Amino acid sequence: MCSTGYSNDMDSPCSCGIGPVSRFDALCVDDWEAMIDVNIKGVLDGIAAALPVLRHQGTGHFINVDSTAGLKIVPSQGVYAATKNAVRTITEALRQEAGDRLRVTGISPGFVRTDFAESMADATTKAAIQKRMGEIAISPDAIGRAIAFAIEQPADVDVGEIVIRPTAQDWCCVAREIRPKSRPFL
């Protein structure tokens, strides 16, 4: 059902997501569905709620958070990366449809000190992510500064995408740590 109603003023709605990653052969279907519900449907629901308000105001700025996991696909992050690539696609389509009064920015964070790994059921994946996060993760403040940078630009400047990650980030190192010793047939 589509809605055209609006209520409160707003400036910059922001979306993020969840990431209980695991290998496909772990068959964590409930986690896959949760990521799709939050990471994709949540973004769409946010757009549906905010777009009428921003259109009515005649101005505003969407901030959608995808991930560097969507830029470099690695084992155990297939569904997560797919949802974040969907967010990137949604963000770009929204930017193209937004017109000259609404701005749309995609933020692609890398390893950030968060509780990201807490939702992971697979102990090996969780341990590898937590270990690497402890070694190289950047402060959440860095992501906040990137978002502030995009928002603070003049109304005629649209920052399309910001990729922000630790200088030491190398996803292939994490992928090597979480690869099982023997690969089962899929």
Secondary structure, DSSP 4 states (H G I P E B T S, - for coil): -------S--S--EE--------GGG--HHHHHHHIIIIIIHHHHHHHHHHHHHHHHT-EEEEEE--GGGTS--TT-HHHHHHHHHHHHHHHHHHHHHTTSEEEEEEEE-SBSSSGGGG---HHHHHHHHHHHHHHPBPHHHHHHHHHHHHHS-TT----EEEE--TT--HHHHHHHHS-SSPPP-
